[in-house]
Structures are given as structure tokens and as C-alpha cells.
Amino acid sequence: MLKDILRNHRIRISRISKANDPTEFKASFDDKVSDDYISGFRNQFSKIEKNFGYISFSEDPHSVLMWSHYANKHRGFALGLDVPESWLTKIVYSTEAPRVIPRRKGETNNYDIQYFADSIFRTKSISWAYEKEQRMNINFRQRLPKMCLIPDKKGNWYFVFPQEMLKAILIGCECPMTSEDLLEMLPDGHLPNVAVNKMIVSRTGFNLELAKGVRSGK
């Protein structure tokens, strides 16, 4: 997978239906809202979510939990990308799911999906706050300028990032690969300005820190 990312400059886009949290991308409703409205809202939302995908980024490359949960128990890798701020949405962590309140009293066929979708897409349970997530929400029908998206034959979609967007490659502290091994894996002259570092366990506490980089970025 890492070879594919580095050679083709592409990251697979996650789909809402495959989220690892069954409570995510869900709305809450007041007790006064009818069951018919709730059923209709969920049905309409399921139709628009098919056109959306996302890529998740973290603000904290030193998080022990992030490496444990998303990098094969510290045996994987993390990529540092310089993504335009206008492409990112900072996730809001909350104890409650976004509340949907019908804006037009008595109208059971107007679900205001677009009005509530933004809040649903950027809100997660406070249990995930350690992720410090910033998310690239992607509408396959309304792509942002200069954003390159491509599908494969299996129905997956990929974000193709410009080579200069990749700034760093971090190797997990339990990964057998060294920084030198990673550099040898890259074609000659490929990604010359990317910093390559390995994470190590701190000698002073329950923390991760960067080892001395074999190659510093520019």
C-alpha cells in the first residue's frame, strides 16, 4: 500500500457507509418529531451520502493512540501532507449528535438535508477527541478546483495529490523498516524534498518522539 501511495501519489477515499463508528454521520431528533419525518430524513440522507467521501488527517503525529489504532500497532507509516486549509474541515467533538429540527412546521416532505448535512459531516462523538481530526470532505459531483479524483475498476475512488504536497514520511516505532530501507524503496530522484523520520519511544515518559531524520525536507 505504501509503495502505491508513494509511486502514484494517491490516497483512497473513505466512504460514509464504511465508517468505523456506527454512531458517526448520524443525527438526533426531538421526541416531538414524528417517526415518519425521521424515516423520511434518513432515507433522503442515505441518497446524498452516496455522492460523498472523505479523507481524515490528524493534527498530532505523536499520538500514541493514533499510531496504535491506524498504523498497524506502530508497525505502519504516517504521511505528512501540506493540504490547503480551504479543503479541510475541523471536526467538532460533542456529547450529542447534531439535532435535526424541522424548519417548516407541518411539512413532512421537506427534510432540509443540505441545511443539516454540514453539521452531520463535521461532528463526532467526544470519545474520538484524541484524534484531533481535520477532514477533507469530498463531493464527487462538485469537486473543488485543482482536486484530482480518479476511480478504479473496483469502485474505489482516490485523491491524487501533487508530489509537492507530501512533506514527510514517518515510520512507526515497531516497524522493522529503517529510514534507510524506505529511501532505498523509492525510485532514484523520487520525492527528493520529503523528510524521512522514524518514531521512537521517549526515554522520559509515555510519549513518542522523532528520531534523528535520515533526510530532512526542504
Secondary structure as the mmCIF struct_conf table of DSSP 4:
data_model
#
loop_
_struct_conf.conf_type_id
_struct_conf.id
_struct_conf.beg_label_comp_id
_struct_conf.beg_label_asym_id
_struct_conf.beg_label_seq_id
_struct_conf.end_label_comp_id
_struct_conf.end_label_asym_id
_struct_conf.end_label_seq_id
HELX_RH_AL_P HELX_RH_AL_P1 LEU A 2 ASN A 8
TURN_TY1_P TURN_TY1_P1 HIS A 9 HIS A 9
STRN STRN1 ARG A 10 ARG A 12
HELX_LH_PP_P HELX_LH_PP_P1 ILE A 13 ILE A 13
STRN STRN2 SER A 14 ARG A 15
HELX_RH_3T_P HELX_RH_3T_P1 ILE A 16 LYS A 18
BEND BEND1 ASN A 20 ASN A 20
TURN_TY1_P TURN_TY1_P2 PRO A 22 PHE A 25
STRN STRN3 SER A 28 PHE A 29
TURN_TY1_P TURN_TY1_P3 ASP A 31 LYS A 32
BEND BEND2 VAL A 33 VAL A 33
HELX_RH_AL_P HELX_RH_AL_P2 ASP A 35 ILE A 48
HELX_RH_3T_P HELX_RH_3T_P2 GLU A 49 ASN A 51
STRN STRN4 PHE A 52 SER A 58
BEND BEND3 GLU A 59 GLU A 59
TURN_TY1_P TURN_TY1_P4 PRO A 61 HIS A 62
HELX_RH_AL_P HELX_RH_AL_P3 VAL A 64 TYR A 70
TURN_TY1_P TURN_TY1_P5 ALA A 71 ARG A 75
BEND BEND4 GLY A 76 GLY A 76
STRN STRN5 PHE A 77 LEU A 81
HELX_RH_3T_P HELX_RH_3T_P3 GLU A 85 TRP A 87
STRN STRN6 THR A 89 LYS A 90
HELX_LH_PP_P HELX_LH_PP_P2 ILE A 91 ILE A 91
STRN STRN7 VAL A 92 SER A 94
BEND BEND5 THR A 95 GLU A 96
HELX_LH_PP_P HELX_LH_PP_P3 ALA A 97 PRO A 98
STRN STRN8 ARG A 99 VAL A 100
BEND BEND6 ARG A 103 ARG A 104
TURN_TY1_P TURN_TY1_P6 LYS A 105 GLY A 106
TURN_TY1_P TURN_TY1_P7 THR A 108 ASN A 109
HELX_RH_AL_P HELX_RH_AL_P4 ILE A 113 PHE A 121
TURN_TY1_P TURN_TY1_P8 ARG A 122 ARG A 122
STRN STRN9 THR A 123 SER A 125
HELX_RH_3T_P HELX_RH_3T_P4 ILE A 126 GLU A 131
STRN STRN10 GLU A 133 ASN A 139
TURN_TY1_P TURN_TY1_P9 PHE A 140 ARG A 141
BEND BEND7 GLN A 142 GLN A 142
HELX_LH_PP_P HELX_LH_PP_P4 ARG A 143 LEU A 144
TURN_TY1_P TURN_TY1_P10 PRO A 145 LYS A 146
STRN STRN11 CYS A 148 PRO A 151
TURN_TY1_P TURN_TY1_P11 LYS A 153 LYS A 154
BEND BEND8 GLY A 155 GLY A 155
STRN STRN12 TRP A 157 VAL A 160
HELX_RH_3T_P HELX_RH_3T_P5 GLN A 163 MET A 165
STRN STRN13 LEU A 166 ILE A 171
TURN_TY1_P TURN_TY1_P12 CYS A 173 GLU A 174
BEND BEND9 PRO A 176 PRO A 176
HELX_RH_AL_P HELX_RH_AL_P5 SER A 179 MET A 185
BEND BEND10 LEU A 186 LEU A 186
HELX_LH_PP_P HELX_LH_PP_P5 PRO A 187 PRO A 187
TURN_TY1_P TURN_TY1_P13 ASP A 188 GLY A 189
BEND BEND11 HIS A 190 LEU A 191
TURN_TY1_P TURN_TY1_P14 PRO A 192 ASN A 193
STRN STRN14 ALA A 195 VAL A 201
BEND BEND12 ARG A 203 PHE A 206
STRN STRN15 LEU A 208 LEU A 210
HELX_LH_PP_P HELX_LH_PP_P6 ALA A 211 GLY A 213
BEND BEND13 VAL A 214 VAL A 214
STRN STRN16 ARG A 215 ARG A 215
#
